[in-house]
């Protein structure tokens, strides 16, 4: 059995690797404003040795920062690859595969080999989880941490209270990748924590250790807050008190926010499973029926029943929590729900397998999942493997930089950049990592002598760069203008006083 289990586990990991490998194969991945911001920050840590206590500011309300863990995690491939962003893509691929492998390993310890293979397979083919290996984005490691969180939670429910500090440590670590996820997960855990004491599942000393481990994970942010007039604490109080909520909260506005939140939760569920939008009612029927039967089954241990109840109530509790947030929310704030849904469906499927009718339904669903996965993977390779990506992916940006350097033919020149987000982090980073090293020159940023304008048109408002040309630039005679295949517009100008 062990050999068969190992073989099936390897097959599942290979299946998981296929759709996640596209960016590794074509070396062409999204490198936009956020990725540029991340790598500029990591460069300061590794190259400039300027350590940080915080990550990026998030939320848009002021006073909220991610922990610095995401930057320090990126520092590992940065150091190994000497700054090549491709190393971060390898990291994201590795985290995705590790999520699948760890789920198989831990669920086998929790329930058995059948559940572990089913859950591992569902994570391997989940559209929502696959995406997380194909972009350099801080919330995506949350899926790996949620697998650990659910394992530690199950152990606590089995009265193994020494796992509680690891549970709270995991919540604290999530702060370094997505604050909204960590905050709502912390509240959800607090809401359900009385059962730990009612059932006498944990000793007081482990509660103290749990608090210590949570604070340890947050220690960089706590130190930063202490040094900066408690800016984070003030932000939390503003959010909790509702003082930063829109002033004109009307019934129409609240209905709009309800619709926004509901759409995000629906999309999150639909994207977890193949064909989720078409067979969601069937998936919900299977899960609710299974949970009901399991909770009524006296042969099933209490810890497993408690975990199932935690899983099935999680989306409801999270939705209620987010309804106190009177602003639009984003899908990546609830990425943990994909893993929760998959755990639920995997556990229920194995339990219902003993009934012939349910077995037929489950087999049919897994056949549909598999066929849809194969089709989507083929389409992804067909469409994305050779996709140039325009101005958004790294090949287009590097080709634009190459064009400018080659056109300058070794002469000194200036470079000014227009980007819709205003800030030019990705270009600043690529000039340092790629342009300077390949051509041994860093262009100045002044309108003197020969200077180039690198223009990234806004895909939604492609005319907006004209305002930049008419107000910020104004000077210089245009020698030539070129539009690259990527969509970048490059102007070569000479300063008027040097014609």
C-alpha positions in Angstrom: 0.0 0.0 0.0 2.8 2.4 0.8 4.3 1.9 -2.6 0.9 2.5 -4.3 0.3 5.6 -2.2 3.8 7.0 -3.0 3.2 6.4 -6.7 -0.2 8.1 -6.7 1.3 11.0 -4.7 4.0 11.4 -7.3 1.5 11.3 -10.1 -0.6 14.0 -8.4 2.5 16.2 -7.9 3.4 15.8 -11.6 -0.2 16.7 -12.5 0.1 19.8 -10.3 3.4 20.8 -11.9 2.0 20.8 -15.5 -0.2 24.0 -15.5 2.1 25.7 -13.0 5.2 25.4 -15.1 4.2 27.7 -18.0 6.1 30.8 -16.8 9.1 28.7 -15.9 9.2 27.4 -19.4 8.7 30.6 -21.4 10.6 32.9 -18.9 7.9 35.5 -19.5 5.8 36.5 -16.5 3.9 39.5 -15.2 6.2 42.2 -14.0 4.1 45.2 -13.2 3.9 48.0 -10.6 3.6 45.7 -7.6 6.4 43.3 -8.7 8.7 46.3 -9.3 7.8 47.7 -5.8 8.6 44.3 -4.2 12.0 44.0 -6.0 13.0 47.5 -5.2 12.4 46.8 -1.6 14.3 43.5 -1.7 17.2 45.2 -3.4 17.4 47.6 -0.5 17.6 44.6 1.9 20.1 42.5 0.0 22.2 45.0 -1.9 22.0 48.1 0.3 21.8 46.1 3.5 18.9 48.3 4.6 16.8 46.0 6.7 13.1 46.7 7.1 10.5 46.0 9.8 7.4 46.4 7.5 6.2 45.3 4.1 4.1 47.2 1.7 1.3 49.5 2.9 -2.0 47.9 2.2 -5.7 48.5 2.4 -5.8 52.2 1.3 -7.2 53.3 4.6 -3.8 54.3 6.1 -1.9 52.7 9.0 -1.9 49.1 7.7 1.3 47.4 6.6 2.1 43.8 5.8 4.8 42.2 7.8 8.3 42.1 6.1 8.3 38.4 5.7 7.3 38.5 2.0 10.3 40.7 1.3 12.7 38.5 3.2 11.2 35.4 1.5 11.9 37.0 -1.9 15.4 37.8 -0.7 16.3 34.1 -0.9 15.8 33.7 -4.7 17.1 37.3 -5.2 20.4 36.3 -3.5 20.7 33.0 -5.3 19.9 34.4 -8.8 21.7 37.7 -8.3 18.5 39.7 -8.6 16.9 37.9 -11.5 13.1 38.1 -11.0 12.9 34.6 -12.6 14.1 33.2 -9.3 10.9 34.5 -7.7 8.8 32.6 -10.3 10.7 29.4 -9.3 9.9 30.2 -5.7 6.1 30.6 -6.5 6.2 27.3 -8.4 7.9 25.6 -5.5 5.4 26.9 -3.0 2.5 25.7 -5.1 4.0 22.2 -5.4 4.8 22.2 -1.7 1.2 23.1 -0.9 0.1 20.0 -2.8 2.7 17.7 -1.3 2.3 18.9 2.2 -1.5 18.5 2.1 -1.1 14.9 1.0 1.4 14.2 3.8 -0.5 16.0 6.6 -4.0 14.8 5.7 -2.7 11.2 5.6 -1.6 11.7 9.2 -5.0 13.4 10.0 -7.5 11.0 8.4 -5.9 8.5 6.0 -4.5 7.9 2.6 -7.8 8.1 0.7 -8.6 11.6 2.0 -5.1 12.7 1.5 -5.0 11.7 -2.2 -8.4 13.2 -2.9 -7.6 16.6 -1.3 -4.1 16.6 -2.8 -5.6 16.0 -6.3 -8.2 18.7 -5.8 -5.6 21.2 -4.8 -3.4 20.2 -7.7 -6.1 20.9 -10.3 -7.9 23.8 -8.6 -8.0 26.8 -11.0 -7.8 29.2 -8.1 -4.8 27.5 -6.5 -3.0 26.9 -9.8 -3.0 30.7 -10.5 -1.1 31.2 -7.3 2.0 29.6 -8.7 2.0 31.7 -11.9 2.3 35.2 -10.4 4.7 36.9 -8.0 2.2 38.1 -5.4 2.4 38.1 -1.6 -1.1 36.7 -0.7 -0.5 33.4 -2.6 1.7 31.6 0.0 -1.4 31.9 2.3 -2.7 28.6 0.8 0.4 26.7 2.1 0.0 28.3 5.5 -3.7 27.4 5.7 -2.8 23.8 5.1 -0.6 24.0 8.2 -3.2 26.0 10.1 -5.9 23.3 9.5 -3.5 20.5 10.6 -2.6 22.3 13.8 -6.3 23.1 14.5 -7.2 19.4 14.1 -4.4 18.4 16.5 -5.7 20.9 19.1 -9.2 19.5 18.6 -7.7 16.1 19.4 -6.6 17.5 22.8 -3.0 17.8 21.7 -2.7 21.3 23.2 1.0 21.7 22.5 0.0 22.4 18.9 -1.9 25.6 19.9 1.3 27.9 19.8 2.0 26.6 16.3 -1.6 27.5 15.3 -1.3 31.1 16.5 2.2 31.3 15.0 0.7 30.4 11.6 -1.9 33.2 11.9 0.9 35.6 12.8 2.9 34.5 9.8 0.0 35.2 7.5 0.2 38.9 8.5 3.5 38.9 6.4 1.5 38.0 3.3 -2.0 39.3 3.6 -3.2 41.4 6.6 -6.9 41.1 5.8 -6.7 37.3 5.7 -4.8 37.2 9.0 -7.0 39.7 10.7 -10.3 37.9 9.8 -8.8 34.5 10.5 -7.8 35.8 14.0 -11.3 37.1 14.6 -12.8 33.8 13.4 -10.5 31.8 15.7 -11.4 34.1 18.7 -15.2 33.6 18.0 -14.8 29.8 18.1 -12.2 29.7 20.8 -14.6 29.2 23.8 -15.1 25.6 22.7 -11.4 25.0 23.5 -12.1 25.8 27.2 -15.6 24.3 27.4 -14.2 21.0 26.1 -11.1 21.5 28.2 -8.9 21.0 25.2 -6.0 23.2 26.2 -4.1 24.0 29.3 -3.5 27.6 30.4 0.2 27.4 29.9 -0.3 26.7 26.2 -2.7 29.6 25.9 0.1 31.8 27.2 2.6 30.2 24.8 0.1 30.7 21.9 -0.1 34.4 22.7 3.7 34.6 22.8 4.1 32.8 19.5 1.5 35.1 17.8 3.3 38.2 19.2 6.7 36.8 18.1 5.4 36.6 14.5 4.2 40.2 14.7 7.3 41.5 16.5 8.8 43.4 13.5 5.5 45.3 13.1 5.2 45.9 16.9 8.7 47.3 17.0 7.9 49.5 13.9 4.6 50.7 15.5 6.5 51.6 18.8 9.0 53.6 16.8 6.4 55.4 14.7 3.9 56.8 17.1 1.7 53.7 17.0 0.5 54.3 13.4 -0.6 50.7 13.0 -2.5 50.7 16.3 -4.3 53.9 15.4 -5.2 52.4 12.0 -6.7 49.3 13.7 -8.8 51.5 16.1 -10.0 53.6 13.2 -11.1 50.5 11.4 -12.7 49.0 14.5 -14.5 52.2 15.4 -15.8 52.8 11.9 -14.4 56.3 11.9 -12.8 55.8 8.5 -16.1 54.5 7.0 -17.7 56.6 4.2 -19.7 59.5 5.7 -22.7 58.9 3.4 -23.6 55.4 4.4 -27.1 54.9 3.0 -29.2 51.9 2.5 -28.4 51.9 -1.2 -24.7 52.1 -0.4 -24.9 49.2 2.1 -26.8 47.1 -0.5 -24.0 47.9 -3.0 -21.4 46.7 -0.5 -23.4 43.6 0.2 -23.5 42.9 -3.5 -19.7 43.5 -3.8 -18.9 41.2 -0.9 -21.3 38.5 -2.1 -19.8 38.6 -5.6 -16.3 38.1 -4.2 -17.4 35.1 -2.1 -19.2 33.6 -5.1 -16.3 34.0 -7.4 -14.0 32.6 -4.8 -16.1 29.4 -4.5 -16.7 29.1 -8.2 -13.0 29.4 -9.1 -12.0 26.8 -6.5 -13.4 23.9 -8.6 -13.5 23.2 -12.3 -17.0 23.9 -13.7 -17.8 25.4 -10.3 -20.1 28.0 -11.7 -22.2 25.3 -13.5 -22.3 22.6 -10.8 -22.1 24.7 -7.6 -25.5 23.6 -6.4 -24.4 19.9 -6.7 -21.2 20.6 -4.8 -23.0 22.3 -2.0 -25.6 19.5 -1.8 -22.8 16.9 -1.5 -21.0 18.9 1.2 -24.0 19.8 3.3 -25.4 16.2 3.1 -22.0 14.7 4.0 -21.4 17.1 6.9 -24.9 16.3 8.2 -24.4 12.5 8.0 -20.9 12.7 9.5 -22.0 14.8 12.5 -24.8 12.3 13.1 -22.5 9.3 12.8 -21.4 8.1 16.3 -18.5 6.2 14.9 -16.8 9.4 13.7 -14.5 10.9 16.2 -15.5 14.3 17.8 -12.4 16.1 16.5 -13.2 15.3 12.9 -16.8 16.5 13.4 -15.6 19.7 15.0 -13.2 20.4 12.2 -15.9 19.8 9.6 -18.2 22.3 11.4 -15.4 24.8 11.5 -14.8 24.4 7.8 -18.4 24.6 6.7 -19.1 27.6 9.0 -16.0 29.5 7.9 -17.4 31.2 4.8 -20.5 32.3 6.7 -18.5 33.7 9.6 -16.0 35.4 7.3 -18.8 37.0 5.3 -20.5 38.4 8.4 -17.1 39.8 9.6 -16.5 41.5 6.3 -20.0 43.0 6.3 -18.7 45.3 9.1 -16.1 46.6 6.5 -18.0 49.3 4.6 -15.7 49.4 1.6 -15.3 47.2 -1.4 -13.2 44.0 -0.7 -10.9 42.0 -2.9 -10.7 38.3 -3.8 -7.3 37.7 -2.3 -8.5 38.6 1.1 -10.2 35.3 1.4 -7.9 33.0 -0.5 -7.9 30.6 2.4 -11.4 29.6 1.5 -10.3 27.6 -1.5 -8.3 25.3 0.7 -11.1 25.1 3.2 -13.6 24.2 0.4 -11.3 21.5 -0.9 -10.7 20.0 2.5 -14.5 19.9 3.0 -15.2 18.3 -0.3 -12.4 15.8 0.0 -13.4 14.6 3.5 -17.0 14.4 2.6 -16.4 12.5 -0.6 -14.5 9.7 1.1 -17.2 9.4 3.7 -20.0 9.2 1.2 -18.0 6.7 -1.0 -19.5 3.8 0.9 -23.0 4.5 -0.6 -23.4 3.3 -4.2 -25.5 6.2 -5.3 -23.2 8.8 -3.8 -20.2 6.9 -5.3 -21.7 7.2 -8.8 -22.2 11.0 -8.3 -18.7 11.5 -6.9 -17.1 9.6 -9.8 -19.0 11.6 -12.3 -17.9 14.8 -10.7 -14.3 13.8 -10.6 -14.5 12.8 -14.2 -15.9 16.2 -15.1 -13.2 17.9 -13.0 -10.5 15.9 -14.7 -11.8 16.5 -18.3 -12.1 20.2 -17.5 -8.6 20.4 -16.0 -7.1 18.7 -19.1 -9.0 21.1 -21.4 -8.0 24.2 -19.4 -4.3 23.1 -19.2 -4.1 22.5 -23.0 -5.7 25.9 -23.6 -3.3 27.6 -21.1 -0.3 26.1 -22.8 -1.7 27.0 -26.2 -2.5 30.6 -25.3 0.1 31.5 -22.6 3.2 29.6 -23.5 4.0 31.9 -26.5 2.1 34.9 -25.2 4.3 38.0 -25.5 2.3 39.8 -22.9 2.5 43.3 -24.4 3.7 46.0 -21.9 2.7 43.9 -18.8 5.1 41.0 -19.0 8.9 41.1 -18.5 9.8 40.3 -22.1 8.1 43.3 -23.5 9.8 45.5 -20.9 13.2 44.1 -21.5 12.8 44.4 -25.3 11.9 48.1 -24.8 15.0 48.6 -22.7 17.2 46.8 -25.3 15.8 48.9 -28.1 16.7 52.1 -26.3 20.2 51.0 -25.4 20.9 49.7 -28.9 19.6 52.8 -30.5 21.9 55.0 -28.4 24.8 53.0 -29.8 27.0 53.4 -26.7 26.5 57.2 -26.3 25.2 58.8 -23.2 21.5 59.4 -23.0 18.7 60.2 -20.7 15.5 58.2 -20.1 12.2 59.4 -18.8 9.3 57.0 -18.3 5.5 57.3 -18.4 3.6 54.5 -16.6 -0.2 54.7 -15.7 0.5 54.0 -12.0 2.8 57.1 -12.1 5.5 55.3 -10.1 8.1 53.6 -12.3 9.3 50.8 -9.9 9.5 48.0 -12.5 11.5 50.0 -14.9 13.8 51.5 -12.3 14.5 47.9 -11.1 15.0 46.5 -14.6 17.4 49.3 -15.6 19.5 48.4 -12.5 19.3 44.7 -12.8 19.3 44.3 -16.6 20.3 47.5 -18.4 23.2 48.5 -16.2 24.7 45.0 -16.1 24.3 44.3 -19.8 25.3 47.7 -21.2 27.4 49.1 -18.3 25.5 52.4 -18.3 22.7 53.9 -16.3 20.8 56.7 -18.2 20.3 60.0 -16.5 16.8 61.4 -15.9 17.2 64.8 -17.3 16.0 66.5 -20.4 19.4 67.3 -21.8 21.4 66.1 -24.8 19.8 63.0 -26.3 17.0 61.6 -24.2 14.4 58.9 -24.7 10.8 58.7 -23.6 9.5 55.2 -22.7 5.8 55.4 -22.7 3.5 52.6 -21.4 0.0 53.6 -22.7 -2.9 53.0 -20.3 -4.9 50.2 -21.8 -8.1 51.7 -20.5 -7.3 55.3 -21.4 -4.6 55.1 -24.1 -4.5 58.9 -24.6 -3.5 59.9 -21.1 0.2 60.0 -21.8 -0.4 63.1 -24.0 -1.0 65.1 -20.9 2.4 64.0 -19.6 4.1 65.0 -22.8 2.4 68.4 -22.8 3.0 69.3 -19.1 6.0 67.4 -17.7 8.1 66.9 -20.9 7.3 69.8 -23.3 11.0 70.3 -24.2 13.1 68.7 -26.9 12.7 68.1 -30.6 11.4 64.6 -31.6 14.0 62.9 -33.7 11.9 59.7 -34.1 9.0 57.9 -32.6 8.6 54.1 -32.6 5.8 51.8 -31.4 7.1 48.4 -30.5 5.2 45.1 -31.0 4.6 45.1 -27.2 2.7 48.4 -27.4 5.4 50.6 -25.9 5.9 53.9 -27.5 9.5 55.2 -27.6 10.4 58.7 -28.5 14.0 59.9 -29.2 14.4 63.6 -28.5 17.2 66.1 -28.4 17.2 69.0 -26.0 16.5 72.3 -27.8 19.7 74.0 -26.6 21.8 71.2 -28.1 20.3 70.9 -31.6 
